[in-house]
């Protein structure tokens, strides 16, 4: 079975001449992922084989992280990484508190109402602001948008891949 790789950041540019890269974080745990000694995988923009790397230093600067990887010492080495992704394996997931979930655990779950009506499967998660919105695709018809709030999402069972919701008036 192929190993699951999860995105933690996108390499958007180089920084300086000593091999530092600018990384746009795609993780809720950047302080863990970009800490000194963290082991990551670089997936080049051409999608070739991931290369294991180790964070030497990092610092937050203008909504990005400036990261120096031990394996690269100058701008010429990291220039080819622009547009690539930094990833971790599924085994390197940070343990979440109870009732919190990773997006990849939610996508694909079946959604059922508290009245027993099957709505469809979660295909996407939008993050517009105050709360996340789960996009549910029924077997036929238009997508349904479910706000991730306590009044609507009653139970999430990641193990059984089921989500129980209460449809408030006007939601559909």
C-alpha positions, 0 to 999 in steps of 0.5 A: 500500500502506498504511503500517505503523504500530507501537505504541511507547506508550499515552497513559494520562493527562495530567500537570500543566497544561502539556500533558504526557502520561503514556505507558505504553511498548510498546517495547523502546527507550523511550530512543530513542522518547521522546528529545528530537527523536524524531518520532512519530505520535499516533493519537487514541482515535477512530482518526482520522488519525495526527498527526505530533508531536515529543518536546520533553522526556521523563522516566521516572516510576513505570513510565511516561514523562512526555512533552511534545510540541512541538505541545501547550502545555496540558492542554486540547490533550492531554486529547483524546489520552487513550486514544490510541497513539503509533506509528512507521512501519515505516521507523523500526524500530531495527536489532536484533542478529543472532538477535533479532526483532520480534513482528510479524516472527514472527507469521504464520510457519509452524512445522515440526518437525525431523522435517518435521511441520507444526505450524501458524502463530504467531498470538500471542506471550505474555511470561509471565516467564522466556521468551516463549511462541509460540502456534501454531494448527494447521489443526485442533485446539487451540493449541500453546504453544512456549517460545522457548528454544534447546532448542526453537526451532532456527531462525527464518527471517523472510525465508521465514516459517518456524520450525524447532522440536524437540519435546521430550518432553511438549511436546505 
